[in-house]
């Protein structure tokens, strides 16, 4: 166990319990096993980035809140949440599609 994994796990557990969510509920919402959630919370294993994103989404917190320990109030003002990033990505894909349709230029022609 390293210090970073332990901090991440502690923060996950703190937010999860503050939201009155069980490990089983978090596991169900993320598609991860309860055993894995338990190990991550105890800092016994490192979570992959894609799983950290799933956990943040399920807990309704931003990545910076989890990774940096920023308070949700701070992260709302400074850094985009996972949901905001997904919305921006969706809009960018739509804009690129329109650009490609109307001008013939798009992601494939910009390489």
Secondary structure as UniProt FT lines:
FT   HELIX           3..18
FT   TURN            19..20
FT   HELIX           23..30
FT   HELIX           34..41
FT   TURN            42..43
FT   HELIX           49..59
FT   HELIX           63..68
FT   HELIX           72..78
FT   HELIX           82..103
FT   TURN            107..110
//
